[in-house]
């Protein structure tokens, strides 16, 4: 069952440089996946929260999902927290919503 794009849209906002996306990150999971839980985007990663490995996993996942370079993605809030705000430069918000909704799994 596909994810409703409007749920994804609630976590995406335009910024002056591109788009900001809110994620809740769950490290040390048994898989790597983006899941919609209620109205949140939850990123499960098998990487531990050590030396930025879980953050790097999130950035790689976003880059792969959107088909862009990792250099266009940075964590602007929550570097050491599970709740993160990620900024993606030079992308269309509608495209971000569409692509993330297509790779996300329902809860």
Phi, psi and omega in degrees: 000126182289158180275140177292120181301334180293330176292319177296317183302328179297339182255007182239131176221149178287147173230174182292338180260350183161248184223141173247136184232134177265131177228148166253126186254132177242095179286172179059031178275170180271008180202171173242117183197155172257125184233139174266115178244112188056247180248019182248148171268116182247123180258116176266132177224146178278357178282148177278161178277054184235133175054033177075012184293320178293320177297315179298323178296317178299313181297317178297318180298314180298314181301314181295318182293323182266350180070039180232172179283147177295339180291345179269005185236134175212151177274119183260344177209137176091028181308323181247012179247167177279332176272121186233150169242123183247132177255133178243122184278146169056046176231155178276130181301323180295322178294318178300313180300313181300312183292316180294322178296328182285334180260345181285152177251143175288156180289000000 
